[in-house]
Amino acid sequence: MVIKSYSKINLSLKVTSKSKNNLHEIQSIFCWLDLFDTIKIKKTKKNFDEINFIGPFAKFVKKKIILLTFF
């Protein structure tokens, strides 16, 4: 599966409060852009999921993230 993850610009971002589960509630005004990252997803027979970053901005993130999946 290949999907596009579109970019956005926050024009306004205000943290309004903190919830009981320590997440912050926000008010935001944003604008979607016609720029995107391409995400490729494929099923494997491994007992864990891998996320690999490829592209011009990959050097700014870890090269490989492993997510352990328990069922």
PyMOL Python script that loads the backbone (N, CA, C, O; Angstrom):
from pymol import cmd

cmd.read_pdbstr("""\
ATOM      1  N   MET A   1       0.848  -1.157   0.000  1.00  0.00           N
ATOM      2  CA  MET A   1       0.000   0.000   0.000  1.00  0.00           C
ATOM      3  C   MET A   1       0.907   1.238   0.000  1.00  0.00           C
ATOM      4  O   MET A   1       1.899   1.281   0.727  1.00  0.00           O
ATOM      5  N   VAL A   2       0.576   2.208  -0.789  1.00  0.00           N
ATOM      6  CA  VAL A   2       1.304   3.478  -0.838  1.00  0.00           C
ATOM      7  C   VAL A   2       0.311   4.592  -0.549  1.00  0.00           C
ATOM      8  O   VAL A   2      -0.729   4.693  -1.199  1.00  0.00           O
ATOM      9  N   ILE A   3       0.642   5.436   0.440  1.00  0.00           N
ATOM     10  CA  ILE A   3      -0.230   6.560   0.784  1.00  0.00           C
ATOM     11  C   ILE A   3       0.591   7.843   0.846  1.00  0.00           C
ATOM     12  O   ILE A   3       1.811   7.803   1.002  1.00  0.00           O
ATOM     13  N   LYS A   4      -0.077   8.958   0.724  1.00  0.00           N
ATOM     14  CA  LYS A   4       0.567  10.263   0.812  1.00  0.00           C
ATOM     15  C   LYS A   4       0.239  10.884   2.166  1.00  0.00           C
ATOM     16  O   LYS A   4      -0.915  10.884   2.594  1.00  0.00           O
ATOM     17  N   SER A   5       1.256  11.409   2.829  1.00  0.00           N
ATOM     18  CA  SER A   5       1.081  12.115   4.097  1.00  0.00           C
ATOM     19  C   SER A   5       1.324  13.601   3.820  1.00  0.00           C
ATOM     20  O   SER A   5       2.467  14.046   3.711  1.00  0.00           O
ATOM     21  N   TYR A   6       0.231  14.358   3.708  1.00  0.00           N
ATOM     22  CA  TYR A   6       0.330  15.758   3.310  1.00  0.00           C
ATOM     23  C   TYR A   6       0.823  16.653   4.446  1.00  0.00           C
ATOM     24  O   TYR A   6       0.597  16.368   5.622  1.00  0.00           O
ATOM     25  N   SER A   7       1.493  17.728   4.077  1.00  0.00           N
ATOM     26  CA  SER A   7       2.027  18.696   5.023  1.00  0.00           C
ATOM     27  C   SER A   7       0.976  19.732   5.380  1.00  0.00           C
ATOM     28  O   SER A   7      -0.010  19.917   4.666  1.00  0.00           O
ATOM     29  N   LYS A   8       1.207  20.402   6.501  1.00  0.00           N
ATOM     30  CA  LYS A   8       0.344  21.520   6.892  1.00  0.00           C
ATOM     31  C   LYS A   8       1.185  22.572   7.575  1.00  0.00           C
ATOM     32  O   LYS A   8       2.258  22.283   8.104  1.00  0.00           O
ATOM     33  N   ILE A   9       0.691  23.788   7.559  1.00  0.00           N
ATOM     34  CA  ILE A   9       1.324  24.895   8.277  1.00  0.00           C
ATOM     35  C   ILE A   9       0.349  25.358   9.340  1.00  0.00           C
ATOM     36  O   ILE A   9      -0.811  25.652   9.049  1.00  0.00           O
ATOM     37  N   ASN A  10       0.831  25.421  10.586  1.00  0.00           N
ATOM     38  CA  ASN A  10       0.011  25.976  11.666  1.00  0.00           C
ATOM     39  C   ASN A  10       0.061  27.497  11.574  1.00  0.00           C
ATOM     40  O   ASN A  10       1.121  28.099  11.740  1.00  0.00           O
ATOM     41  N   LEU A  11      -1.082  28.112  11.311  1.00  0.00           N
ATOM     42  CA  LEU A  11      -1.160  29.567  11.277  1.00  0.00           C
ATOM     43  C   LEU A  11      -1.348  30.116  12.679  1.00  0.00           C
ATOM     44  O   LEU A  11      -0.924  31.230  12.986  1.00  0.00           O
ATOM     45  N   SER A  12      -1.986  29.324  13.521  1.00  0.00           N
ATOM     46  CA  SER A  12      -2.201  29.683  14.916  1.00  0.00           C
ATOM     47  C   SER A  12      -2.276  28.390  15.718  1.00  0.00           C
ATOM     48  O   SER A  12      -2.906  27.424  15.287  1.00  0.00           O
ATOM     49  N   LEU A  13      -1.639  28.370  16.876  1.00  0.00           N
ATOM     50  CA  LEU A  13      -1.668  27.195  17.732  1.00  0.00           C
ATOM     51  C   LEU A  13      -1.666  27.653  19.182  1.00  0.00           C
ATOM     52  O   LEU A  13      -0.737  28.327  19.628  1.00  0.00           O
ATOM     53  N   LYS A  14      -2.708  27.286  19.914  1.00  0.00           N
ATOM     54  CA  LYS A  14      -2.845  27.698  21.309  1.00  0.00           C
ATOM     55  C   LYS A  14      -3.114  26.465  22.161  1.00  0.00           C
ATOM     56  O   LYS A  14      -4.050  25.711  21.892  1.00  0.00           O
ATOM     57  N   VAL A  15      -2.288  26.259  23.196  1.00  0.00           N
ATOM     58  CA  VAL A  15      -2.524  25.178  24.145  1.00  0.00           C
ATOM     59  C   VAL A  15      -3.533  25.704  25.157  1.00  0.00           C
ATOM     60  O   VAL A  15      -3.269  26.684  25.853  1.00  0.00           O
ATOM     61  N   THR A  16      -4.701  25.044  25.235  1.00  0.00           N
ATOM     62  CA  THR A  16      -5.780  25.565  26.081  1.00  0.00           C
ATOM     63  C   THR A  16      -5.796  24.954  27.474  1.00  0.00           C
ATOM     64  O   THR A  16      -6.056  25.659  28.449  1.00  0.00           O
ATOM     65  N   SER A  17      -5.523  23.665  27.588  1.00  0.00           N
ATOM     66  CA  SER A  17      -5.534  23.015  28.903  1.00  0.00           C
ATOM     67  C   SER A  17      -4.844  21.666  28.797  1.00  0.00           C
ATOM     68  O   SER A  17      -4.457  21.220  27.717  1.00  0.00           O
ATOM     69  N   LYS A  18      -4.704  21.030  29.956  1.00  0.00           N
ATOM     70  CA  LYS A  18      -4.092  19.710  30.014  1.00  0.00           C
ATOM     71  C   LYS A  18      -5.133  18.743  30.555  1.00  0.00           C
ATOM     72  O   LYS A  18      -5.750  19.015  31.584  1.00  0.00           O
ATOM     73  N   SER A  19      -5.338  17.620  29.879  1.00  0.00           N
ATOM     74  CA  SER A  19      -6.350  16.664  30.298  1.00  0.00           C
ATOM     75  C   SER A  19      -5.813  15.765  31.417  1.00  0.00           C
ATOM     76  O   SER A  19      -4.633  15.828  31.761  1.00  0.00           O
ATOM     77  N   LYS A  20      -6.676  14.943  31.971  1.00  0.00           N
ATOM     78  CA  LYS A  20      -6.286  14.054  33.072  1.00  0.00           C
ATOM     79  C   LYS A  20      -5.258  13.013  32.644  1.00  0.00           C
ATOM     80  O   LYS A  20      -4.493  12.520  33.473  1.00  0.00           O
ATOM     81  N   ASN A  21      -5.233  12.678  31.361  1.00  0.00           N
ATOM     82  CA  ASN A  21      -4.253  11.699  30.874  1.00  0.00           C
ATOM     83  C   ASN A  21      -2.975  12.367  30.361  1.00  0.00           C
ATOM     84  O   ASN A  21      -2.213  11.760  29.609  1.00  0.00           O
ATOM     85  N   ASN A  22      -2.745  13.610  30.769  1.00  0.00           N
ATOM     86  CA  ASN A  22      -1.539  14.395  30.462  1.00  0.00           C
ATOM     87  C   ASN A  22      -1.390  14.794  28.998  1.00  0.00           C
ATOM     88  O   ASN A  22      -0.304  15.200  28.584  1.00  0.00           O
ATOM     89  N   LEU A  23      -2.459  14.689  28.202  1.00  0.00           N
ATOM     90  CA  LEU A  23      -2.432  15.215  26.849  1.00  0.00           C
ATOM     91  C   LEU A  23      -2.875  16.668  26.876  1.00  0.00           C
ATOM     92  O   LEU A  23      -3.675  17.060  27.726  1.00  0.00           O
ATOM     93  N   HIS A  24      -2.369  17.456  25.964  1.00  0.00           N
ATOM     94  CA  HIS A  24      -2.741  18.867  25.906  1.00  0.00           C
ATOM     95  C   HIS A  24      -3.864  19.071  24.894  1.00  0.00           C
ATOM     96  O   HIS A  24      -3.830  18.528  23.790  1.00  0.00           O
ATOM     97  N   GLU A  25      -4.842  19.850  25.284  1.00  0.00           N
ATOM     98  CA  GLU A  25      -5.895  20.237  24.356  1.00  0.00           C
ATOM     99  C   GLU A  25      -5.443  21.514  23.662  1.00  0.00           C
ATOM    100  O   GLU A  25      -4.864  22.406  24.282  1.00  0.00           O
ATOM    101  N   ILE A  26      -5.719  21.585  22.363  1.00  0.00           N
ATOM    102  CA  ILE A  26      -5.254  22.727  21.585  1.00  0.00           C
ATOM    103  C   ILE A  26      -6.375  23.310  20.737  1.00  0.00           C
ATOM    104  O   ILE A  26      -7.370  22.649  20.441  1.00  0.00           O
ATOM    105  N   GLN A  27      -6.186  24.554  20.362  1.00  0.00           N
ATOM    106  CA  GLN A  27      -6.982  25.195  19.321  1.00  0.00           C
ATOM    107  C   GLN A  27      -6.002  25.545  18.213  1.00  0.00           C
ATOM    108  O   GLN A  27      -4.943  26.116  18.476  1.00  0.00           O
ATOM    109  N   SER A  28      -6.346  25.208  16.984  1.00  0.00           N
ATOM    110  CA  SER A  28      -5.401  25.407  15.898  1.00  0.00           C
ATOM    111  C   SER A  28      -6.106  25.882  14.633  1.00  0.00           C
ATOM    112  O   SER A  28      -7.215  25.448  14.322  1.00  0.00           O
ATOM    113  N   ILE A  29      -5.461  26.757  13.932  1.00  0.00           N
ATOM    114  CA  ILE A  29      -5.864  27.140  12.584  1.00  0.00           C
ATOM    115  C   ILE A  29      -4.699  26.754  11.691  1.00  0.00           C
ATOM    116  O   ILE A  29      -3.568  27.182  11.919  1.00  0.00           O
ATOM    117  N   PHE A  30      -4.974  25.940  10.670  1.00  0.00           N
ATOM    118  CA  PHE A  30      -3.884  25.473   9.814  1.00  0.00           C
ATOM    119  C   PHE A  30      -4.311  25.441   8.363  1.00  0.00           C
ATOM    120  O   PHE A  30      -5.492  25.541   8.031  1.00  0.00           O
ATOM    121  N   CYS A  31      -3.324  25.300   7.521  1.00  0.00           N
ATOM    122  CA  CYS A  31      -3.529  25.276   6.073  1.00  0.00           C
ATOM    123  C   CYS A  31      -2.806  24.055   5.505  1.00  0.00           C
ATOM    124  O   CYS A  31      -1.614  23.868   5.750  1.00  0.00           O
ATOM    125  N   TRP A  32      -3.527  23.224   4.745  1.00  0.00           N
ATOM    126  CA  TRP A  32      -2.911  22.065   4.097  1.00  0.00           C
ATOM    127  C   TRP A  32      -2.087  22.539   2.914  1.00  0.00           C
ATOM    128  O   TRP A  32      -2.440  23.520   2.260  1.00  0.00           O
ATOM    129  N   LEU A  33      -0.998  21.851   2.638  1.00  0.00           N
ATOM    130  CA  LEU A  33      -0.134  22.157   1.499  1.00  0.00           C
ATOM    131  C   LEU A  33      -0.188  21.024   0.496  1.00  0.00           C
ATOM    132  O   LEU A  33      -0.635  19.921   0.811  1.00  0.00           O
ATOM    133  N   ASP A  34       0.263  21.297  -0.697  1.00  0.00           N
ATOM    134  CA  ASP A  34       0.301  20.265  -1.725  1.00  0.00           C
ATOM    135  C   ASP A  34       1.679  19.595  -1.745  1.00  0.00           C
ATOM    136  O   ASP A  34       2.143  19.149  -2.794  1.00  0.00           O
ATOM    137  N   LEU A  35       2.322  19.528  -0.585  1.00  0.00           N
ATOM    138  CA  LEU A  35       3.585  18.815  -0.411  1.00  0.00           C
ATOM    139  C   LEU A  35       3.298  17.597   0.445  1.00  0.00           C
ATOM    140  O   LEU A  35       2.467  17.656   1.351  1.00  0.00           O
ATOM    141  N   PHE A  36       3.974  16.500   0.168  1.00  0.00           N
ATOM    142  CA  PHE A  36       3.680  15.293   0.931  1.00  0.00           C
ATOM    143  C   PHE A  36       4.880  14.365   0.971  1.00  0.00           C
ATOM    144  O   PHE A  36       5.772  14.427   0.124  1.00  0.00           O
ATOM    145  N   ASP A  37       4.878  13.498   1.987  1.00  0.00           N
ATOM    146  CA  ASP A  37       5.790  12.368   2.047  1.00  0.00           C
ATOM    147  C   ASP A  37       5.032  11.164   1.524  1.00  0.00           C
ATOM    148  O   ASP A  37       3.819  11.060   1.705  1.00  0.00           O
ATOM    149  N   THR A  38       5.735  10.270   0.886  1.00  0.00           N
ATOM    150  CA  THR A  38       5.124   9.032   0.419  1.00  0.00           C
ATOM    151  C   THR A  38       5.426   7.937   1.435  1.00  0.00           C
ATOM    152  O   THR A  38       6.583   7.711   1.790  1.00  0.00           O
ATOM    153  N   ILE A  39       4.390   7.266   1.897  1.00  0.00           N
ATOM    154  CA  ILE A  39       4.539   6.189   2.869  1.00  0.00           C
ATOM    155  C   ILE A  39       4.194   4.876   2.182  1.00  0.00           C
ATOM    156  O   ILE A  39       3.109   4.717   1.624  1.00  0.00           O
ATOM    157  N   LYS A  40       5.129   3.943   2.230  1.00  0.00           N
ATOM    158  CA  LYS A  40       4.909   2.619   1.639  1.00  0.00           C
ATOM    159  C   LYS A  40       4.767   1.616   2.779  1.00  0.00           C
ATOM    160  O   LYS A  40       5.619   1.550   3.665  1.00  0.00           O
ATOM    161  N   ILE A  41       3.696   0.841   2.752  1.00  0.00           N
ATOM    162  CA  ILE A  41       3.411  -0.136   3.795  1.00  0.00           C
ATOM    163  C   ILE A  41       3.334  -1.510   3.138  1.00  0.00           C
ATOM    164  O   ILE A  41       2.651  -1.696   2.131  1.00  0.00           O
ATOM    165  N   LYS A  42       4.049  -2.468   3.728  1.00  0.00           N
ATOM    166  CA  LYS A  42       3.952  -3.826   3.204  1.00  0.00           C
ATOM    167  C   LYS A  42       3.936  -4.814   4.363  1.00  0.00           C
ATOM    168  O   LYS A  42       4.584  -4.595   5.386  1.00  0.00           O
ATOM    169  N   LYS A  43       3.206  -5.879   4.199  1.00  0.00           N
ATOM    170  CA  LYS A  43       3.086  -6.902   5.216  1.00  0.00           C
ATOM    171  C   LYS A  43       4.301  -7.817   5.158  1.00  0.00           C
ATOM    172  O   LYS A  43       4.765  -8.194   4.082  1.00  0.00           O
ATOM    173  N   THR A  44       4.807  -8.168   6.342  1.00  0.00           N
ATOM    174  CA  THR A  44       5.929  -9.095   6.429  1.00  0.00           C
ATOM    175  C   THR A  44       5.544 -10.253   7.346  1.00  0.00           C
ATOM    176  O   THR A  44       4.493 -10.229   7.988  1.00  0.00           O
ATOM    177  N   LYS A  45       6.381 -11.237   7.397  1.00  0.00           N
ATOM    178  CA  LYS A  45       6.122 -12.387   8.262  1.00  0.00           C
ATOM    179  C   LYS A  45       6.927 -12.302   9.555  1.00  0.00           C
ATOM    180  O   LYS A  45       7.106 -13.312  10.236  1.00  0.00           O
ATOM    181  N   LYS A  46       7.407 -11.132   9.895  1.00  0.00           N
ATOM    182  CA  LYS A  46       8.202 -10.933  11.104  1.00  0.00           C
ATOM    183  C   LYS A  46       7.280 -10.740  12.305  1.00  0.00           C
ATOM    184  O   LYS A  46       6.092 -10.460  12.148  1.00  0.00           O
ATOM    185  N   ASN A  47       7.838 -10.892  13.504  1.00  0.00           N
ATOM    186  CA  ASN A  47       7.072 -10.682  14.738  1.00  0.00           C
ATOM    187  C   ASN A  47       7.125  -9.241  15.199  1.00  0.00           C
ATOM    188  O   ASN A  47       6.716  -8.933  16.319  1.00  0.00           O
ATOM    189  N   PHE A  48       7.618  -8.362  14.363  1.00  0.00           N
ATOM    190  CA  PHE A  48       7.675  -6.942  14.705  1.00  0.00           C
ATOM    191  C   PHE A  48       7.487  -6.127  13.434  1.00  0.00           C
ATOM    192  O   PHE A  48       7.618  -6.637  12.321  1.00  0.00           O
ATOM    193  N   ASP A  49       7.181  -4.863  13.625  1.00  0.00           N
ATOM    194  CA  ASP A  49       7.012  -3.950  12.497  1.00  0.00           C
ATOM    195  C   ASP A  49       8.252  -3.076  12.386  1.00  0.00           C
ATOM    196  O   ASP A  49       8.843  -2.706  13.400  1.00  0.00           O
ATOM    197  N   GLU A  50       8.645  -2.749  11.182  1.00  0.00           N
ATOM    198  CA  GLU A  50       9.764  -1.847  10.939  1.00  0.00           C
ATOM    199  C   GLU A  50       9.264  -0.616  10.208  1.00  0.00           C
ATOM    200  O   GLU A  50       8.391  -0.702   9.344  1.00  0.00           O
ATOM    201  N   ILE A  51       9.823   0.520  10.560  1.00  0.00           N
ATOM    202  CA  ILE A  51       9.572   1.752   9.816  1.00  0.00           C
ATOM    203  C   ILE A  51      10.924   2.241   9.333  1.00  0.00           C
ATOM    204  O   ILE A  51      11.804   2.540  10.140  1.00  0.00           O
ATOM    205  N   ASN A  52      11.091   2.322   8.042  1.00  0.00           N
ATOM    206  CA  ASN A  52      12.336   2.800   7.445  1.00  0.00           C
ATOM    207  C   ASN A  52      12.079   4.134   6.767  1.00  0.00           C
ATOM    208  O   ASN A  52      11.065   4.302   6.090  1.00  0.00           O
ATOM    209  N   PHE A  53      12.982   5.075   6.940  1.00  0.00           N
ATOM    210  CA  PHE A  53      12.852   6.395   6.349  1.00  0.00           C
ATOM    211  C   PHE A  53      13.826   6.517   5.189  1.00  0.00           C
ATOM    212  O   PHE A  53      15.026   6.292   5.344  1.00  0.00           O
ATOM    213  N   ILE A  54      13.292   6.876   4.020  1.00  0.00           N
ATOM    214  CA  ILE A  54      14.094   7.029   2.817  1.00  0.00           C
ATOM    215  C   ILE A  54      13.707   8.362   2.167  1.00  0.00           C
ATOM    216  O   ILE A  54      12.521   8.676   2.062  1.00  0.00           O
ATOM    217  N   GLY A  55      14.672   9.125   1.743  1.00  0.00           N
ATOM    218  CA  GLY A  55      14.379  10.374   1.066  1.00  0.00           C
ATOM    219  C   GLY A  55      15.266  11.494   1.560  1.00  0.00           C
ATOM    220  O   GLY A  55      16.129  11.270   2.410  1.00  0.00           O
ATOM    221  N   PRO A  56      15.070  12.700   1.042  1.00  0.00           N
ATOM    222  CA  PRO A  56      15.977  13.804   1.343  1.00  0.00           C
ATOM    223  C   PRO A  56      15.983  14.231   2.813  1.00  0.00           C
ATOM    224  O   PRO A  56      16.970  14.809   3.268  1.00  0.00           O
ATOM    225  N   PHE A  57      14.931  13.972   3.559  1.00  0.00           N
ATOM    226  CA  PHE A  57      14.871  14.394   4.958  1.00  0.00           C
ATOM    227  C   PHE A  57      15.107  13.238   5.921  1.00  0.00           C
ATOM    228  O   PHE A  57      15.008  13.415   7.136  1.00  0.00           O
ATOM    229  N   ALA A  58      15.417  12.063   5.396  1.00  0.00           N
ATOM    230  CA  ALA A  58      15.622  10.886   6.238  1.00  0.00           C
ATOM    231  C   ALA A  58      16.799  11.067   7.185  1.00  0.00           C
ATOM    232  O   ALA A  58      16.831  10.450   8.249  1.00  0.00           O
ATOM    233  N   LYS A  59      17.757  11.895   6.822  1.00  0.00           N
ATOM    234  CA  LYS A  59      18.922  12.080   7.688  1.00  0.00           C
ATOM    235  C   LYS A  59      18.565  12.772   9.004  1.00  0.00           C
ATOM    236  O   LYS A  59      19.374  12.784   9.932  1.00  0.00           O
ATOM    237  N   PHE A  60      17.370  13.346   9.095  1.00  0.00           N
ATOM    238  CA  PHE A  60      16.960  14.035  10.313  1.00  0.00           C
ATOM    239  C   PHE A  60      16.218  13.130  11.298  1.00  0.00           C
ATOM    240  O   PHE A  60      15.870  13.568  12.395  1.00  0.00           O
ATOM    241  N   VAL A  61      15.975  11.888  10.923  1.00  0.00           N
ATOM    242  CA  VAL A  61      15.297  10.939  11.808  1.00  0.00           C
ATOM    243  C   VAL A  61      16.126   9.664  11.905  1.00  0.00           C
ATOM    244  O   VAL A  61      17.045   9.444  11.115  1.00  0.00           O
ATOM    245  N   LYS A  62      15.791   8.834  12.877  1.00  0.00           N
ATOM    246  CA  LYS A  62      16.488   7.552  12.999  1.00  0.00           C
ATOM    247  C   LYS A  62      16.264   6.751  11.726  1.00  0.00           C
ATOM    248  O   LYS A  62      15.179   6.803  11.146  1.00  0.00           O
ATOM    249  N   LYS A  63      17.252   6.029  11.297  1.00  0.00           N
ATOM    250  CA  LYS A  63      17.155   5.278  10.045  1.00  0.00           C
ATOM    251  C   LYS A  63      16.195   4.104  10.132  1.00  0.00           C
ATOM    252  O   LYS A  63      15.592   3.728   9.127  1.00  0.00           O
ATOM    253  N   LYS A  64      16.043   3.524  11.304  1.00  0.00           N
ATOM    254  CA  LYS A  64      15.142   2.380  11.416  1.00  0.00           C
ATOM    255  C   LYS A  64      14.488   2.403  12.790  1.00  0.00           C
ATOM    256  O   LYS A  64      15.167   2.549  13.806  1.00  0.00           O
ATOM    257  N   ILE A  65      13.190   2.261  12.815  1.00  0.00           N
ATOM    258  CA  ILE A  65      12.437   2.166  14.060  1.00  0.00           C
ATOM    259  C   ILE A  65      11.762   0.803  14.062  1.00  0.00           C
ATOM    260  O   ILE A  65      11.133   0.416  13.077  1.00  0.00           O
ATOM    261  N   ILE A  66      11.891   0.082  15.154  1.00  0.00           N
ATOM    262  CA  ILE A  66      11.257  -1.226  15.266  1.00  0.00           C
ATOM    263  C   ILE A  66      10.140  -1.134  16.290  1.00  0.00           C
ATOM    264  O   ILE A  66      10.371  -0.732  17.431  1.00  0.00           O
ATOM    265  N   LEU A  67       8.936  -1.503  15.892  1.00  0.00           N
ATOM    266  CA  LEU A  67       7.784  -1.501  16.781  1.00  0.00           C
ATOM    267  C   LEU A  67       7.456  -2.942  17.126  1.00  0.00           C
ATOM    268  O   LEU A  67       7.153  -3.742  16.240  1.00  0.00           O
ATOM    269  N   LEU A  68       7.513  -3.272  18.385  1.00  0.00           N
ATOM    270  CA  LEU A  68       7.163  -4.634  18.801  1.00  0.00           C
ATOM    271  C   LEU A  68       5.648  -4.760  18.840  1.00  0.00           C
ATOM    272  O   LEU A  68       4.959  -3.891  19.375  1.00  0.00           O
ATOM    273  N   THR A  69       5.144  -5.817  18.285  1.00  0.00           N
ATOM    274  CA  THR A  69       3.702  -6.051  18.228  1.00  0.00           C
ATOM    275  C   THR A  69       3.381  -7.299  19.038  1.00  0.00           C
ATOM    276  O   THR A  69       3.931  -8.371  18.788  1.00  0.00           O
ATOM    277  N   PHE A  70       2.488  -7.150  20.009  1.00  0.00           N
ATOM    278  CA  PHE A  70       2.091  -8.277  20.832  1.00  0.00           C
ATOM    279  C   PHE A  70       0.629  -8.581  20.606  1.00  0.00           C
ATOM    280  O   PHE A  70      -0.207  -7.682  20.686  1.00  0.00           O
ATOM    281  N   PHE A  71       0.307  -9.814  20.330  1.00  0.00           N
ATOM    282  CA  PHE A  71      -1.082 -10.221  20.113  1.00  0.00           C
ATOM    283  C   PHE A  71      -1.417 -11.357  21.047  1.00  0.00           C
ATOM    284  O   PHE A  71      -2.541 -11.858  21.033  1.00  0.00           O
TER     285      PHE A  71
END
""", "prot")
cmd.dss("prot")
cmd.show_as("cartoon", "prot")
cmd.util.cbc("prot")
cmd.orient("prot")
